[in-house]
């Protein structure tokens, strides 16, 4: 059985020409403890991960799909696509000034976020653990639960 890192390396290699951020569906039971929701820094109950924290909040204009930096029509977002293994586009990602990484579907609806610091976990806009981000700042993979992947509504 391949480890998560090996699968991510294969996905990155397969999608190198597309660059963007591949999205894979993970089996949460096979995730290393330090990447899963049981780890203290990834816990949805942590104040820093809360959807009510100022920088994470849906009420913060920096996270709104209607804000220029987050709109699907913003040309910057054309280079930050969230893609499937078959090359389909599920959405795009956009960082905010506070360091939060927002994930949007193709219509500009905010699906999930990664808080600014202390975790590589992704959370839904209502605060449920959704997955993890693996890789560097320029090349990374979004590994999400089946429920989170379904939120993109492909």
N, C-alpha and C positions, 0 to 999 in steps of 0.2 A: 504494500500500500504506500502510495506517495505521500510525503509530508506536505503541509500547506505551502511551505517555501518552495518545494519542487514544482508544485502545480502552478504557483504564481510565476515562477521563472519560465515555465513552458508557455503560459498565457502571454507574458511579456514578449517572449521571443516570437510567438505566432503573430502578435499584433504590433511588432516594432514599426512597420511601415505606417501604421495608423497613428502611432504615438499615444494620443489621448489616454483615458483611464478605463481599462477593461473592468467589467463587472462580472464576478463569478459568484455562484451560489454556494455557500459553505454548509458543511455539516457541523453544527456547533459542538457536537459531542467529540469531534476530532480536533478541535481547536486547542492549541497550547494554553495553559492556564493564564499566562501573562497577556494573552490577546482576548480572552473571553470576559463575559460580564461578571464572573465571580471574583476577578482580581479587583482589589480596592480602588485602583485608579480608573477602572472601567465601569464601575458600579453606577447604574442609572440614578441611584439615590444620592450620589455625591453632589454637593452644591455646585461644584464647577461644571458638572455634566448636565445639570437641570435645564429644562426648556424655559424655566423662569429666570435663569441667570441673564443679566443685562445683554451680554454679547450673543447669547444663544437664542434669545427670545424671538418668537415670530412677530412680536410687536415692535421690534427694533427695525427701523427702515433699512438698515444695512443688510437685513436678511429677506426683505420683501422682493417677490418676483417682479414687482412693478418698478423697482429702483433700476435705473439705467444699467448699472454694473451687473445686475442679475437678470436682465431681460434676455429672452431667446434671440432677439433682434440685435443685440450687442455683438459686433464682429469679434470681440475678444473671446466670447464664449464658443465661437465656432472652432477654436483651437483647444477647447477644454471639454471635449465630448466624453460621455459615459457610453461605452460600447459593449456589445456582446461578442462572444467568440466568433460568431458568424458575420460580424461587421455591422450588425444592426445598431442604431442609435437609440438609446433609452432616455437620454437627457444630457445634462452638462453640469459642471461644477464651477463654483465661483467663490473665491475667498472674500471675506469682508475685512475692513480695516482693523478689526480686533483680533484677527488671526483665525476666525472660525471658517471652516470649509463647509459651504452649503452645497447640497445636491438638489438639482431641480429636474423635473421631467421635461419633455420637449415643449410643453405649453407654458413653462415658467412656474409651475406649482412646486413649492419647496417640499421635498420628500424627507430629507434627513440632513443632519449636520454632524461635523466633528468639532468638538470644543477646541478653543485656542491652544490649550496646553495640558500636559499631564496624562493624556490618553491618545491612543490611536483608534479608539472606538467611535462608531457612528451611532447616532440616536435618531429616532423618529421625532417629528416636530411635537409629539405628545410625550416624549421622554423614554420610550422603550428602547432597549438595546437593540441595535439593528445589524451590526457587523463591525468590520474593522478595515482600516486602511493599512496596506503593507507596501513598503518601498520608500523611495526618496521623495523629495519635493517635486522633481521634474518627471519622474516615471513611477507610477504607483498603480496598485490594483485595489479595487474596492471588492471586498469579500463580504457578502451580505447573506442574511437568513432568507429562506424562501418567502416568508411573509413580507420582508422588506423589498425584495426584488419585485414582488407582485404590485407594490405601490407605484412602480413606474408604469404600470398598465400598458405594456407593449401590445 
